[in-house]
């Protein structure tokens, strides 16, 4: 199936959409207000970084024929590619995210991470490059070596690098992008064609089951009804709604690999980076899945094409 175009609201429209959805979430889940406030502040930093990157000429010496052959081998585009970062924009975002998390409850752990980057003990360029390459093991090992919280370092790097990953996937894979309009047209994997990440969830729009990348926010539709992780399509793969009064929010669970995917009916696809709001709104589905022994698998590992 071809990749799916995601609407691109202008900055004011994005602000209005986000404000409305945050308010709706606060009204529906008052117990989550502190977490919602923190997430909103984090996304504000991500949106600002995305706006700073928007309009920049992305110089990528990646011929469409080469990329198409790479995708046909099942290797995502960004894997193994030496892509220069807009480092100052992403580093500034990383430091602001550290401040935001520190103020939101992460305290000394986030401050320690920020100090490590500011003092040069941890190189921001290497960290963000590893995040773009989805090299979780390298980031975790580097964090542990420096006595930093590995999960927090991964989260901060992922948030800071995501605006650039999104810009890259739009430049390379978006259905309305030129000249590589055919790239990814036959992509039918459970992981992202651009960065290799698993989807955060599936948005079902007008009956179309659209997978949404948790990192770069690309959107694609699979042709098969099966587990996105192991392709199981038999009796071990089922869809269920934990809350029978909210059938628009479902879980796809697989007894073969014990993986799960959140599925929600929505009138339209979420623009970047507002998919995180739906992800937060459906935390109860994550809990329901984990209570029954299901989990999300680690990121896939790929062999670079070079």
Backbone bond lengths (Angstrom), bond angles and torsions (degrees), N, CA, C in turn:
res aa  C-N    CA-C-N  psi(-1)  N-CA   C-N-CA  omega(-1)  CA-C   N-CA-C  phi
1 X - - - 1.463 - - 1.526 109.21 -
2 X 1.331 117.21 146.71 1.469 119.28 176.61 1.516 110.79 -69.92
3 X 1.301 115.01 159.68 1.454 120.12 173.16 1.520 108.89 -66.77
4 X 1.306 115.16 157.75 1.460 120.47 -173.04 1.525 109.86 -108.38
5 X 1.318 116.27 134.15 1.461 120.84 178.93 1.524 110.24 -72.28
6 X 1.321 115.92 135.96 1.460 122.48 178.46 1.528 108.27 -110.35
7 X 1.326 117.98 133.42 1.468 119.69 -178.59 1.524 112.17 -59.15
8 X 1.336 115.59 146.76 1.466 121.31 179.82 1.530 108.85 -120.16
9 X 1.298 117.84 87.69 1.461 119.48 178.42 1.521 111.04 -67.80
10 X 1.332 115.96 154.51 1.465 118.21 175.51 1.526 108.92 -72.94
11 X 1.331 118.34 168.99 1.474 120.44 -174.71 1.525 114.44 -53.73
12 X 1.333 117.28 -41.40 1.458 119.30 -179.76 1.521 111.47 -67.95
13 X 1.330 116.50 -41.37 1.466 120.40 178.12 1.530 110.32 -63.66
14 X 1.321 116.42 -41.13 1.464 119.68 178.51 1.523 110.18 -62.17
15 X 1.327 115.99 -43.34 1.475 120.22 178.01 1.524 110.36 -59.83
16 X 1.316 117.53 -44.38 1.468 121.26 -177.48 1.526 111.17 -66.35
17 X 1.345 116.24 -42.83 1.466 120.13 178.99 1.528 109.82 -62.13
18 X 1.332 116.49 -46.21 1.459 120.87 -178.89 1.521 111.38 -62.80
19 X 1.342 116.90 -45.66 1.468 120.67 -178.50 1.524 110.59 -60.39
20 X 1.326 116.50 -42.61 1.463 119.52 -179.42 1.524 111.15 -64.50
21 X 1.321 116.56 -43.99 1.457 119.41 -177.16 1.526 111.70 -71.29
22 X 1.341 117.78 -35.42 1.463 119.30 175.36 1.525 110.55 -63.87
23 X 1.329 116.20 -42.70 1.475 119.94 179.72 1.519 111.00 -63.68
24 X 1.328 116.30 -40.16 1.468 119.71 178.75 1.526 110.42 -64.13
25 X 1.312 116.66 -38.92 1.469 120.31 179.94 1.527 110.66 -68.09
26 X 1.315 116.66 -40.80 1.472 119.21 177.68 1.532 111.22 -62.85
27 X 1.326 116.45 -39.52 1.463 120.33 -179.78 1.526 111.01 -67.76
28 X 1.332 115.94 -38.85 1.459 119.91 -177.78 1.518 112.72 -77.69
29 X 1.344 116.37 -31.52 1.459 120.18 -176.85 1.529 110.03 -132.57
30 X 1.324 117.79 74.75 1.468 119.57 179.65 1.520 113.18 -60.24
31 X 1.346 116.61 -23.34 1.461 119.94 177.95 1.520 112.27 -68.70
32 X 1.329 116.38 -17.43 1.453 120.48 -178.29 1.522 113.69 -99.52
33 X 1.333 117.59 5.80 1.468 120.07 -173.60 1.530 113.25 -53.46
34 X 1.341 120.33 -47.64 1.473 118.42 178.70 1.526 113.00 -59.42
35 X 1.326 116.56 -41.46 1.465 120.36 179.21 1.522 111.13 -68.06
36 X 1.323 116.19 -37.28 1.464 120.55 177.96 1.523 110.25 -64.76
37 X 1.322 116.65 -43.43 1.464 120.52 178.96 1.531 110.64 -59.48
38 X 1.328 116.41 -43.97 1.458 120.58 179.91 1.528 110.53 -64.47
39 X 1.329 116.59 -46.34 1.468 119.97 -179.02 1.524 110.91 -62.62
40 X 1.321 116.76 -38.72 1.460 120.39 178.73 1.525 110.83 -63.24
41 X 1.315 116.49 -41.51 1.462 120.22 179.22 1.529 111.70 -67.40
42 X 1.323 116.69 -37.61 1.461 120.09 176.90 1.525 111.22 -64.69
43 X 1.327 116.23 -44.30 1.461 119.26 -179.24 1.520 111.84 -67.46
44 X 1.335 116.95 -28.19 1.468 119.57 176.41 1.528 110.22 -61.79
45 X 1.328 117.05 -38.21 1.469 121.05 177.25 1.530 109.90 -67.05
46 X 1.329 116.84 -42.41 1.461 121.38 179.90 1.531 110.33 -63.40
47 X 1.322 116.69 -42.77 1.470 120.87 -179.83 1.525 110.39 -63.88
48 X 1.321 116.79 -41.02 1.468 120.43 179.15 1.535 110.41 -63.08
49 X 1.317 117.04 -40.66 1.462 120.37 178.20 1.525 110.85 -66.18
50 X 1.338 116.53 -39.85 1.462 120.13 178.55 1.526 110.86 -62.86
51 X 1.320 117.10 -39.33 1.462 120.94 178.42 1.524 110.92 -67.03
52 X 1.333 116.99 -34.21 1.464 120.42 178.44 1.526 111.44 -69.14
53 X 1.337 116.40 -31.39 1.461 121.18 179.84 1.521 111.09 -82.60
54 X 1.325 117.05 -30.85 1.463 122.57 -177.08 1.529 110.68 -53.61
55 X 1.298 115.73 132.08 1.460 120.08 177.15 1.505 114.06 90.63
56 X 1.328 118.39 -12.64 1.461 120.21 177.56 1.523 109.62 -72.14
57 X 1.306 115.71 144.54 1.454 120.50 177.24 1.523 108.90 -77.64
58 X 1.325 116.14 115.74 1.459 120.86 179.90 1.531 108.20 -88.36
59 X 1.309 116.44 105.51 1.465 121.32 -178.70 1.530 109.34 -86.58
60 X 1.311 115.87 100.37 1.448 121.25 -177.56 1.526 109.36 -122.78
61 X 1.296 116.42 112.12 1.464 120.67 179.50 1.517 109.87 -86.09
62 X 1.330 115.20 63.50 1.456 121.72 -177.29 1.528 108.00 -124.65
63 X 1.335 117.70 95.69 1.469 121.01 -177.36 1.520 112.01 -59.69
64 X 1.328 118.31 136.74 1.469 121.15 -179.97 1.525 113.81 -53.50
65 X 1.351 117.62 -38.57 1.469 119.43 -178.97 1.531 110.68 -65.40
66 X 1.315 116.21 -38.47 1.465 120.57 177.84 1.522 110.44 -64.91
67 X 1.339 116.10 -44.84 1.454 120.34 -179.10 1.531 111.27 -66.39
68 X 1.322 116.21 -38.60 1.456 120.16 179.79 1.527 110.28 -62.88
69 X 1.328 116.36 -42.59 1.469 120.19 178.23 1.524 110.52 -64.59
70 X 1.308 116.07 -37.46 1.462 120.71 179.07 1.523 110.41 -63.87
71 X 1.324 117.14 -45.37 1.462 121.06 179.45 1.526 111.24 -63.68
72 X 1.308 117.02 -36.54 1.465 119.94 179.37 1.517 111.31 -64.90
73 X 1.339 116.79 -23.63 1.466 120.29 174.86 1.526 111.86 -84.76
74 X 1.329 116.29 -0.96 1.459 120.09 179.41 1.506 114.03 82.02
75 X 1.347 117.51 18.71 1.460 122.01 179.17 1.527 109.26 -104.53
76 X 1.322 118.88 120.71 1.468 121.40 179.65 1.528 111.99 -60.35
77 X 1.307 115.62 152.83 1.466 122.10 -170.96 1.525 113.38 -58.05
78 X 1.323 118.42 -45.96 1.455 120.54 -171.55 1.525 114.12 -76.83
79 X 1.325 117.01 -13.53 1.458 120.21 -177.22 1.528 110.51 -66.04
80 X 1.338 115.49 122.67 1.450 120.74 175.36 1.507 115.68 79.01
81 X 1.336 117.66 5.40 1.465 120.19 -177.41 1.532 111.01 -96.51
82 X 1.329 117.33 132.05 1.478 121.10 178.36 1.527 110.87 -81.17
83 X 1.303 116.43 85.67 1.465 121.60 -175.72 1.525 109.61 -102.91
84 X 1.330 118.28 119.34 1.469 120.41 178.84 1.522 111.65 -67.43
85 X 1.315 115.72 139.47 1.459 121.46 -178.26 1.530 111.36 -92.96
86 X 1.341 117.38 151.26 1.470 119.99 165.32 1.532 107.04 -77.96
87 X 1.329 115.42 74.27 1.458 121.41 -162.77 1.521 113.64 -59.06
88 X 1.333 117.53 -43.42 1.457 118.30 -175.21 1.525 111.45 -62.95
89 X 1.333 116.65 -41.87 1.468 120.47 178.91 1.520 110.32 -61.81
90 X 1.322 116.74 -46.98 1.464 120.64 -176.32 1.525 111.81 -71.76
91 X 1.322 117.02 -36.53 1.467 119.46 177.63 1.523 110.41 -65.90
92 X 1.338 116.83 -43.63 1.469 119.81 177.22 1.525 110.59 -58.90
93 X 1.340 116.10 -42.31 1.462 120.08 178.73 1.521 110.46 -63.11
94 X 1.328 116.55 -42.16 1.466 120.80 179.85 1.527 110.75 -58.69
95 X 1.322 117.40 -46.30 1.461 121.17 -178.21 1.532 110.82 -66.54
96 X 1.331 117.19 -38.66 1.465 120.48 177.60 1.525 110.70 -66.59
97 X 1.318 116.57 -36.93 1.464 120.37 177.03 1.525 110.81 -65.03
98 X 1.334 116.50 -37.87 1.473 120.29 175.38 1.525 110.20 -59.83
99 X 1.325 116.58 -45.98 1.466 120.82 179.55 1.527 110.79 -62.23
100 X 1.328 115.87 -41.69 1.470 120.53 -178.28 1.518 110.85 -64.77
101 X 1.326 116.61 -44.27 1.467 119.82 178.78 1.521 111.50 -67.39
102 X 1.320 116.43 -38.28 1.467 119.67 178.82 1.522 110.45 -61.54
103 X 1.346 116.06 -42.92 1.467 120.33 179.14 1.523 111.92 -70.97
104 X 1.342 116.07 -23.91 1.463 120.08 -176.59 1.510 114.83 -92.49
105 X 1.331 117.03 3.71 1.463 118.57 175.19 1.514 115.55 128.76
106 X 1.339 117.54 -13.87 1.468 118.93 -179.41 1.518 111.93 -77.85
107 X 1.337 116.75 -17.82 1.450 123.15 170.55 1.504 116.18 50.41
108 X 1.335 116.07 -126.50 1.453 121.96 -173.00 1.528 113.11 -61.33
109 X 1.320 117.57 -32.28 1.468 119.85 -178.78 1.525 110.58 -62.09
110 X 1.343 117.08 -45.99 1.464 120.81 179.20 1.523 110.98 -69.98
111 X 1.318 116.97 -37.25 1.462 120.41 179.07 1.529 111.00 -65.74
112 X 1.312 116.24 -36.81 1.467 120.93 178.41 1.527 110.40 -64.76
113 X 1.329 116.35 -41.05 1.465 120.83 179.01 1.526 110.06 -64.23
114 X 1.320 116.41 -44.66 1.464 120.08 179.06 1.528 110.75 -60.70
115 X 1.305 116.64 -46.03 1.464 120.67 -179.36 1.529 111.08 -60.81
116 X 1.330 117.05 -36.55 1.460 120.58 179.93 1.521 111.58 -63.58
117 X 1.330 116.16 -35.78 1.469 120.22 178.45 1.525 110.57 -76.57
118 X 1.321 116.33 -45.82 1.474 120.60 -179.02 1.523 111.03 -60.60
119 X 1.326 116.66 -40.15 1.466 121.11 -178.31 1.531 113.23 -81.44
120 X 1.324 116.98 -5.11 1.451 120.40 179.79 1.510 114.54 81.96
121 X 1.335 117.41 6.86 1.463 121.19 178.95 1.527 110.34 -69.78
122 X 1.342 116.16 -31.29 1.457 122.12 174.17 1.523 107.26 -124.91
123 X 1.324 116.18 124.08 1.456 121.23 -175.66 1.524 110.88 -79.13
124 X 1.335 116.04 121.27 1.460 120.45 -177.19 1.521 111.42 -64.24
125 X 1.329 117.40 -39.36 1.455 120.03 -179.57 1.514 112.70 -61.84
126 X 1.323 116.85 -45.59 1.467 120.75 179.17 1.519 111.18 -65.02
127 X 1.332 115.99 -40.74 1.458 120.55 -179.50 1.521 111.59 -63.53
128 X 1.329 117.05 -47.39 1.455 121.07 -177.14 1.525 111.29 -71.82
129 X 1.326 116.90 -32.74 1.461 120.25 174.91 1.521 110.49 -64.62
130 X 1.336 116.74 -41.72 1.468 120.71 177.63 1.521 110.73 -64.54
131 X 1.322 117.42 -36.03 1.460 120.47 178.01 1.517 110.77 -66.45
132 X 1.333 116.95 -44.55 1.462 120.75 178.62 1.523 110.36 -60.98
133 X 1.334 116.66 -35.22 1.463 121.43 179.39 1.528 112.07 -81.61
134 X 1.348 117.12 -2.29 1.466 123.13 179.86 1.522 111.39 62.36
135 X 1.327 116.08 34.77 1.462 121.15 -178.55 1.530 109.02 -92.05
136 X 1.313 114.90 78.46 1.457 120.80 -175.27 1.523 112.00 -65.95
137 X 1.314 117.11 -37.14 1.461 120.32 -177.25 1.524 110.89 -64.87
138 X 1.332 117.32 -41.54 1.466 120.60 179.61 1.526 110.65 -63.60
139 X 1.330 116.39 -40.37 1.467 120.11 -179.99 1.522 110.42 -67.36
140 X 1.308 116.46 -43.03 1.468 119.55 -179.69 1.530 111.03 -63.84
141 X 1.328 116.95 -44.69 1.461 119.97 -179.36 1.522 110.92 -63.89
142 X 1.340 116.81 -41.22 1.451 120.36 178.59 1.520 111.96 -63.51
143 X 1.330 116.06 -38.35 1.460 120.24 179.68 1.529 111.09 -67.60
144 X 1.314 116.14 -46.17 1.465 120.24 -179.96 1.523 110.34 -61.69
145 X 1.327 116.85 -40.64 1.467 121.78 179.93 1.528 111.12 -60.27
146 X 1.343 115.73 -31.10 1.467 120.51 -178.06 1.521 112.55 -99.83
147 X 1.331 116.66 10.79 1.468 122.16 -179.90 1.529 111.89 59.88
148 X 1.332 115.36 38.77 1.459 121.73 176.50 1.526 108.81 -107.93
149 X 1.329 116.04 157.08 1.461 120.75 178.70 1.522 109.29 -71.64
150 X 1.343 119.38 109.96 1.472 121.37 -172.88 1.524 114.16 -61.33
151 X 1.330 117.33 -41.90 1.462 119.18 -179.67 1.525 111.52 -65.11
152 X 1.319 116.27 -35.31 1.459 120.30 -179.57 1.530 110.48 -72.73
153 X 1.321 117.27 -38.86 1.462 120.46 176.97 1.528 109.84 -62.60
154 X 1.335 116.21 -43.74 1.469 120.47 178.59 1.527 110.53 -60.86
155 X 1.319 117.61 -46.43 1.463 121.33 -179.43 1.521 111.50 -60.98
156 X 1.325 117.11 -46.98 1.462 121.00 -178.73 1.524 111.28 -63.32
157 X 1.323 116.71 -43.77 1.467 120.08 179.65 1.523 110.86 -65.60
158 X 1.316 116.35 -38.92 1.464 120.24 179.72 1.531 111.12 -64.94
159 X 1.318 116.74 -44.92 1.464 120.06 178.55 1.521 110.99 -63.09
160 X 1.330 116.90 -42.47 1.462 120.39 -177.13 1.523 111.81 -69.24
161 X 1.327 117.55 -36.71 1.464 120.92 -177.19 1.524 113.04 -83.86
162 X 1.329 117.65 -18.24 1.468 120.23 -173.50 1.531 114.03 -60.33
163 X 1.350 121.01 -36.71 1.469 118.03 178.40 1.527 112.90 -61.27
164 X 1.332 116.82 -37.12 1.458 119.99 178.62 1.524 110.49 -71.96
165 X 1.329 117.49 -40.64 1.465 120.56 176.69 1.524 110.02 -59.61
166 X 1.323 116.22 -40.60 1.466 120.27 178.83 1.525 110.56 -65.11
167 X 1.334 116.94 -43.80 1.468 120.33 178.75 1.525 110.81 -61.73
168 X 1.335 117.05 -39.20 1.461 120.81 179.08 1.520 111.19 -65.08
169 X 1.323 116.88 -45.27 1.463 118.02 -177.60 1.514 111.02 -67.05
170 X 1.320 117.42 -32.37 1.461 119.43 176.91 1.524 110.16 -68.74
171 X 1.322 117.10 -40.29 1.457 120.83 -179.74 1.525 112.13 -68.23
172 X 1.335 116.05 -32.01 1.456 120.21 -173.71 1.520 114.74 -99.92
173 X 1.334 116.54 -36.54 1.465 119.91 -168.26 1.517 115.81 -118.27
174 X 1.317 118.53 -16.80 1.462 119.57 -175.40 1.525 110.18 -57.96
175 X 1.350 117.78 138.58 1.465 120.46 -178.68 1.520 113.70 -57.62
176 X 1.332 117.89 -24.88 1.456 120.33 -178.74 1.523 112.04 -99.24
177 X 1.340 117.22 9.93 1.463 120.82 -179.02 1.518 110.46 -87.27
178 X 1.306 116.57 143.02 1.463 121.92 176.38 1.527 107.03 -120.41
179 X 1.351 118.99 149.34 1.466 126.08 5.55 1.528 113.34 -96.10
180 X 1.307 118.51 8.45 1.473 121.37 -171.27 1.521 112.46 -97.64
181 X 1.350 116.44 47.22 1.458 119.44 -173.97 1.517 113.38 -66.29
182 X 1.335 118.46 -21.41 1.456 119.99 -177.76 1.520 112.76 -90.27
183 X 1.326 117.72 -8.80 1.453 120.31 -178.00 1.520 110.71 -60.45
184 X 1.318 115.71 131.53 1.452 119.93 176.79 1.507 114.41 77.30
185 X 1.343 118.02 5.42 1.466 120.22 -175.88 1.527 111.85 -61.16
186 X 1.324 117.22 -31.73 1.456 119.47 -179.33 1.514 113.79 -103.58
187 X 1.330 117.01 15.21 1.467 120.22 -176.85 1.517 110.88 -68.13
188 X 1.333 116.07 125.21 1.454 119.83 -177.22 1.528 111.11 -138.99
189 X 1.334 115.45 33.99 1.457 121.05 179.17 1.525 110.36 -94.96
190 X 1.336 115.10 168.88 1.453 119.85 177.21 1.514 112.90 -85.48
191 X 1.339 117.33 -11.31 1.460 121.67 179.64 1.525 109.87 -110.46
192 X 1.324 115.78 164.32 1.462 122.33 -172.17 1.525 112.41 -68.71
193 X 1.327 116.23 136.04 1.459 121.80 178.79 1.516 112.46 -70.90
194 X 1.321 117.42 -22.48 1.461 120.31 -177.19 1.523 111.30 -88.92
195 X 1.337 117.41 -54.91 1.461 119.85 -172.11 1.522 114.29 -113.71
196 X 1.322 118.33 -13.97 1.457 120.84 178.11 1.517 115.31 89.53
197 X 1.331 117.44 2.51 1.469 120.44 -179.69 1.524 111.01 -75.39
198 X 1.317 115.44 156.22 1.459 120.49 171.17 1.524 109.31 -75.00
199 X 1.313 117.79 156.95 1.470 119.45 176.39 1.519 111.57 -71.44
200 X 1.336 115.34 149.52 1.457 120.27 174.06 1.519 109.59 -72.04
201 X 1.328 115.36 -37.29 1.459 121.74 -179.55 1.523 108.46 -169.68
202 X 1.307 115.00 179.48 1.456 121.57 176.06 1.525 108.68 -115.36
203 X 1.319 116.35 128.26 1.459 121.65 174.55 1.527 107.96 -101.17
204 X 1.321 116.13 124.89 1.463 121.25 179.64 1.523 108.00 -101.42
205 X 1.328 115.80 113.37 1.464 122.10 -177.26 1.527 108.65 -121.59
206 X 1.333 116.42 118.42 1.471 121.69 179.97 1.528 111.69 52.13
207 X 1.322 115.81 39.61 1.453 120.55 177.75 1.517 115.03 84.62
208 X 1.337 117.88 -6.95 1.461 121.23 179.19 1.528 109.57 -91.15
209 X 1.326 115.84 127.81 1.456 122.10 -176.24 1.525 108.70 -93.34
210 X 1.331 116.65 100.74 1.449 122.53 -171.25 1.531 110.34 -105.49
211 X 1.327 115.88 117.91 1.459 120.99 175.43 1.527 109.16 -78.53
212 X 1.343 116.88 138.98 1.460 121.92 -178.07 1.522 110.18 -122.51
213 X 1.321 115.87 118.52 1.452 121.48 -177.83 1.528 111.52 -60.54
214 X 1.319 115.46 136.57 1.466 120.80 -177.72 1.517 112.63 -75.52
215 X 1.342 118.19 -12.63 1.465 121.74 -176.20 1.533 112.01 -111.17
216 X 1.318 117.01 -60.80 1.467 119.52 -175.76 1.522 113.27 -97.68
217 X 1.323 117.72 -5.24 1.480 123.92 174.64 1.521 113.46 70.55
218 X 1.335 119.15 19.11 1.455 119.50 174.67 1.526 109.38 -64.50
219 X 1.322 116.06 160.33 1.463 121.80 -175.89 1.523 109.35 -131.09
220 X 1.329 116.56 132.40 1.456 119.75 178.84 1.522 109.72 -151.13
221 X 1.332 115.28 155.46 1.467 122.05 -177.05 1.517 109.82 -116.77
222 X 1.317 116.65 127.42 1.466 120.70 178.00 1.522 110.41 -86.40
223 X 1.329 115.44 152.82 1.465 119.28 -179.26 1.524 111.85 -86.39
224 X 1.336 116.95 -21.59 1.465 119.41 -177.95 1.525 111.62 -104.16
225 X 1.319 114.88 150.26 1.462 121.19 170.99 1.519 106.42 -95.73
226 X 1.328 115.69 98.37 1.459 120.13 -176.43 1.523 108.61 -161.60
227 X 1.323 115.68 174.41 1.460 121.22 178.25 1.528 109.56 -64.25
228 X 1.321 117.34 131.16 1.465 120.16 -179.08 1.526 111.83 -72.54
229 X 1.330 117.09 -17.98 1.463 120.46 -176.00 1.527 112.87 -91.18
230 X 1.334 117.35 -42.68 1.470 119.86 -174.84 1.522 113.39 -125.77
231 X 1.336 117.65 0.16 1.473 123.88 177.82 1.524 113.95 70.08
232 X 1.328 117.90 12.95 1.471 120.98 175.54 1.530 109.24 -60.35
233 X 1.339 116.37 130.50 1.469 120.18 179.83 1.525 112.65 -128.88
234 X 1.325 116.33 5.40 1.457 120.21 -178.54 1.521 112.94 -87.39
235 X 1.326 115.10 -153.91 1.456 121.07 -174.87 1.528 113.18 -65.65
236 X 1.311 116.73 -20.55 1.468 119.40 -179.58 1.526 112.68 -77.12
237 X 1.318 117.03 -10.10 1.468 121.01 179.77 1.521 108.81 -107.39
238 X 1.340 115.66 117.78 1.467 119.55 -176.46 1.530 110.43 -137.29
239 X 1.330 114.68 158.71 1.458 122.29 173.76 1.519 107.94 -115.69
240 X 1.313 116.56 132.62 1.461 120.65 -177.93 1.516 110.08 -143.26
241 X 1.322 115.63 149.83 1.464 122.28 175.41 1.519 107.69 -106.44
242 X 1.336 118.69 109.55 1.466 120.45 179.75 1.521 112.98 -57.25
243 X 1.331 117.40 -33.82 1.454 122.60 178.43 1.522 108.30 -110.79
244 X 1.328 116.47 107.63 1.465 121.02 -175.75 1.529 112.78 -65.43
245 X 1.320 116.65 -16.12 1.467 119.35 177.59 1.528 111.84 -89.05
246 X 1.318 115.96 -3.45 1.471 120.63 178.36 1.524 108.34 -132.35
247 X 1.312 115.52 69.40 1.457 121.51 -174.57 1.529 112.81 -71.59
248 X 1.330 116.95 -10.02 1.467 119.63 178.74 1.521 111.99 -78.58
249 X 1.321 116.65 -5.70 1.468 121.95 -179.21 1.521 107.93 -121.90
250 X 1.324 115.35 111.52 1.463 119.76 -170.54 1.532 111.57 -130.01
251 X 1.306 114.85 168.45 1.455 123.08 173.78 1.520 109.48 -122.07
252 X 1.316 116.89 133.00 1.453 121.40 167.17 1.525 105.69 -99.36
253 X 1.317 116.47 119.75 1.463 120.64 -176.79 1.526 109.56 -122.96
254 X 1.319 115.16 146.57 1.458 120.75 -176.37 1.522 110.34 -123.40
255 X 1.314 116.41 119.81 1.449 121.30 178.42 1.516 112.92 -77.08
256 X 1.327 116.91 -12.60 1.460 120.13 -179.95 1.529 111.72 -79.84
257 X 1.340 116.79 -44.64 1.470 119.84 -178.13 1.522 112.86 -113.99
258 X 1.339 116.64 -3.42 1.466 123.22 -179.65 1.531 112.93 64.84
259 X 1.331 116.49 25.54 1.453 120.53 176.59 1.519 111.70 -92.80
260 X 1.331 116.09 163.06 1.463 119.92 177.27 1.520 110.33 -143.45
261 X 1.333 114.80 157.66 1.462 122.03 178.16 1.520 108.34 -140.11
262 X 1.320 116.54 133.71 1.458 121.31 176.31 1.532 109.07 -82.79
263 X 1.316 115.52 138.18 1.462 121.79 -178.61 1.513 109.05 -130.84
264 X 1.335 116.62 126.56 1.459 119.81 -178.98 1.523 110.79 -132.29
265 X 1.321 115.71 141.38 1.462 121.20 172.55 1.515 108.54 -82.12
266 X 1.313 116.49 131.94 1.452 120.34 -178.14 1.528 109.64 -145.83
267 X 1.335 118.55 148.45 1.466 119.93 -178.40 1.519 113.74 -69.92
268 X 1.332 118.11 -23.23 1.460 121.33 -178.32 1.526 109.74 -155.67
269 X 1.302 116.17 157.71 1.455 120.86 177.24 1.523 110.35 -69.56
270 X 1.318 115.92 144.21 1.462 121.49 -178.67 1.529 110.16 -79.78
271 X 1.330 117.86 130.28 1.464 119.86 176.07 1.526 110.71 -73.88
272 X 1.332 116.20 155.80 1.467 121.09 175.40 1.526 109.42 -65.76
273 X 1.366 117.95 137.46 1.466 129.06 -2.87 1.531 112.18 -103.35
274 X 1.331 116.85 30.64 1.467 120.02 -171.45 1.519 113.47 -77.45
275 X 1.323 117.17 -3.79 1.459 119.03 173.20 1.528 110.36 -58.42
276 X 1.323 116.42 -27.84 1.468 121.12 179.51 1.523 111.93 -61.88
277 X 1.330 116.79 -25.65 1.475 118.95 179.18 1.522 109.72 -69.35
278 X 1.345 116.97 -47.31 1.460 119.74 176.77 1.530 110.63 -61.26
279 X 1.317 116.13 -37.95 1.461 119.66 179.92 1.530 109.71 -60.85
280 X 1.333 115.89 -40.25 1.461 119.82 179.87 1.525 111.18 -74.16
281 X 1.321 117.16 -37.91 1.459 121.00 179.17 1.522 112.32 -60.59
282 X 1.324 116.38 -27.47 1.464 121.10 -174.32 1.526 112.53 -105.66
283 X 1.327 116.76 24.78 1.466 120.10 177.80 1.523 112.25 -58.86
284 X 1.324 117.08 -28.54 1.461 119.77 178.84 1.528 110.92 -64.07
285 X 1.333 116.91 -30.22 1.463 119.73 176.85 1.525 110.79 -69.54
286 X 1.337 116.10 -39.36 1.469 119.31 175.61 1.525 110.50 -58.81
287 X 1.329 115.31 -45.64 1.463 119.76 -178.76 1.520 111.26 -63.53
288 X 1.341 116.40 -41.64 1.468 120.24 179.59 1.524 110.88 -62.40
289 X 1.328 116.09 -41.67 1.467 119.71 179.26 1.522 111.03 -65.58
290 X 1.327 116.77 -46.04 1.464 120.38 -177.25 1.524 111.72 -66.78
291 X 1.326 116.86 -33.23 1.464 120.30 177.66 1.525 111.64 -62.97
292 X 1.335 116.62 -23.64 1.463 120.65 179.81 1.528 111.59 -102.81
293 X 1.319 116.99 15.51 1.449 120.60 172.90 1.515 116.39 88.36
294 X 1.340 117.06 9.21 1.468 119.98 179.06 1.529 109.69 -94.07
295 X 1.330 115.93 154.96 1.461 120.55 -179.97 1.522 109.63 -153.08
296 X 1.328 115.12 170.32 1.461 120.19 174.40 1.527 107.49 -94.17
297 X 1.317 117.86 132.77 1.472 120.10 -178.18 1.521 111.44 -72.45
298 X 1.320 117.60 163.73 1.468 120.55 175.31 1.525 110.57 -62.36
299 X 1.324 116.03 164.29 1.456 119.96 174.97 1.522 110.05 -58.89
300 X 1.323 115.80 146.16 1.462 119.29 176.91 1.519 109.97 -69.59
301 X 1.317 115.49 152.05 1.456 120.86 174.49 1.522 108.18 -107.66
302 X 1.314 115.42 136.89 1.463 120.69 -176.66 1.515 110.14 -124.00
303 X 1.300 114.99 152.18 1.458 120.51 171.84 1.509 107.74 -88.84
304 X 1.311 117.94 122.82 1.464 120.15 178.29 1.529 110.49 -57.22
305 X 1.326 114.40 150.18 1.463 119.49 -177.49 1.514 112.48 -78.54
306 X 1.367 117.05 -10.71 1.461 120.72 -179.05 1.520 109.53 -115.85
